[in-house]
């Protein structure tokens, strides 16, 4: 990944300029080499997150769902009031958050998060009050899927948007089934509403947003018995 051509941005400055906890996400699945070329194309237009000299970071997310897979099935049937509950661990810095993602107005995503102890990343027990307060009523939640990947984060200052590039993609379900796709990258643009300059760049290349969720699409790929209508084309094409 051509990252040295970009100026750096600190985490504090990135959060100040483009925290975007309420946002519209557009996701693309690209061949690895095409995704790795994106930072070079954005020289002079974007800055890259750098922490302690590093510009890519290992992420691990543990997703929680009910025994009936309520979170997954709400997404699979495209119902309203969809939600996701996960812990996200920034492996390199040993920081962890408990996060709840819900559907906002006009199809946007709202993410609420709570600082969390790394040792608790496989349970929601210490944060039950936080999860229940956002979802409105208690859910019986257990670890359902673990995702691992490496991320680069860019701030595109021309339109104050964010871009993430996730590589070395891996999934493991509660039964120990695994999926690893080192040949692909998931690229995500994050804006307040309108399409970003990166979106338009990708559209000019013939790339279009796809329906993909690291949780739901990954679980459907590992569990062919589950309903997967929203991601059927993505699964058939990439997985």
N, C-alpha and C positions, 0 to 999 in steps of 0.2 A: 504494500500500500504506500503510495507516494505521499507521505505525511510531512516530510521536512520542508516542502515548499510553502507550507502555510504558517502564518504567524500563530503564536499560542494565545489562548485565553484561559484565565484561571477559573476554577469552579465558582468562586464567589461572584466573579464578573458575569459568568454565563448565567447563573441563577438570577442575577439582578437584571440582565438584559432580556432573557428569554426563558423564564421559568416555565411558562406555558402549562400550568397544572390543569387548566381547562383549555382544550385544544381540539383541533381536527387533525387526524392522522391519515396519511396515505402511504400504503405499503407496496413495495415492489420486490419480487424475487428475481435476482439477476445471477448470471454466471459469475463466478468468483473474480475472474480477471476484469470483467466489465465494471464490477462494483469497486474494485481496487483502483481503477483509473479515475474515479470520480473526484477525489481530493485534488489531483493534479489539474483537473479541468476548472476547479474553483479557486485557483491561486489569484489573490487580489480581491476576491469576493467573499471570502470566509476565513474564519479563524478556528483553530482546533483546540479542544480541551486538552490541557497538559497539567499533570499533577506529578510532582517529584520527578520530572524528566520523562515521564511515560505519556504516551499518546494513544495507546490502546489498553483496554482494561477488561479483566475477566469478570463476568457476571454469572451468578447462579440464582435462579428463581425456583422457589417451591410453591406450587399452586395447590390450593385447598378447595375441596368440594364436598358436597353431602354424599351419603351412601347412594343416593339416587342420581348423582351427578347433575344436580339442579343447575349449577352455573353453566356447565357444558350444554345441557339440553335447552336452556333458555337461549343460548347463542345459536344452537343448531336449528331451532325453530323460529329464530329471529323475533322472539317475544320482547315486549317492552320490559323495563326494569331489570335489564341484564346487569350482571355484576361479576367481578373477579376478585378473589382474595389471594394474596401471595406474600411471601417474604422475598425480598431481593437483597442478595449479599454481594457487595463489591469486594471480590475475593482479595485483590491486591492490597486494599486498605483495611480489610477486616471490619468494614462498616455494614450495617444491616438496617433495613426498614421493613415494617409491616405496611402493606399497601392495599387499599380497597379502590377498585376502579368501577365506576358506575356510568350509566348513560346520562348525558346532560341534554340540554335543549338543542333542538335541530340536529341531532345525531352526533354531537360532540362527545368527548370523553372527559370525565372529571376524575382526577386521581387525588385521593387523600392518603396521607402516609404518616407513620409514627416511628420515631427512632426505636430500634429494637436490638436486643442482645443477640449476638451471633450464635450463642449456644442454644438459643430458642428458635432458630430458623426453621425447624421442622415441626413446630407446633404453634397454634394460635392462642393457646391457653392464657399466656400473660397479657394478650391484647384483646381478649374477648369483649371487654367493655367498649373498645374502640370500634371493632367490626360491627357489633350489634347496634351501636349508636348510629352508624352510617346506614346500615341495611334496614334498620327499623324494627327488627325482631331477631331472636336468636336462630342460628343454623348450626346443625351438627356438622362440623368440618374436620376433614382428615387430609393428610398429604395425598395427592393424586398423581402429580406429575412434577418432574424436576427438569429444568432446562439449563443448559450451559452454553455459553458463547463468549466471543471476544468482541468488544464494541469500541468504535471510534465515534466521537461526537463533535459535530461542527456547528458553529454559529454563523449563519449566512447573514451578514450585517446589512446587505442591501435591502432586504425585506424583513429583517428581524425574525427569521425563521430558524428552526433547528433541523439538522440532518443527522441521523444515526446510521452506521454501517455495521451490521452484525455478521461475523464470520465464525468459522469453526463451530457450526451449529450442532448441538446434541440434545437428545431427549431421553428420558427414562421414566417409565410408569411405575406404579406401586407394585406390580408383579415382577419387575426387573427387566422387562422388555426394553431394548435400546434401539435408537435410531441416530445415525451420525451422517451429516451431509457437509463434508468439508469443501465440496465443489460448488456450493451455492452461498449466496449472501442475501440477507434480508435488509433492504434499504427502506428507511422510513423518514418521511418528511413530516414535520410537526409545525402547524401554523395556527393562527387564531381563527381563520376561516378560509380566505381565498387561497388559491393554488400559489405555490412559491415559484421562484425562478428555477429551482432544481426540478420541480414537477414539470415545468414547461420544457426544460432541457431533456428530461427523460421521455416526455411525450414526443419531442422532435426525433428522438432515437427510435421511436416505434414502441416504446415501453409504456404500459398502462398499469394503473394500480390493480392489485389483485386482492381477493378476499383471503386473508391469512391471519391466524391468531397463533402465537407460539403455544398457547395452552390448547385451544380447541382443535386446531389443525394438527398439532403434534399428537394429541391424544387420539384423534380419529385415525391418523396414520398408523399408530401402534395398536389400535383396537378397531379392526374392520367391521366388527359387529355393531358399532355405534352409528347413529344417524349422522350424515355428513353432507347434506345437500348444499349448504352455502359454500363449502370448500371443495366440492367434487372436482371442479375443473382444476383447481390448484393442486389437489392431491394427484390427479391423473397426470398432470403435466410435469410436476416437480418431484413427487414422492413415490 
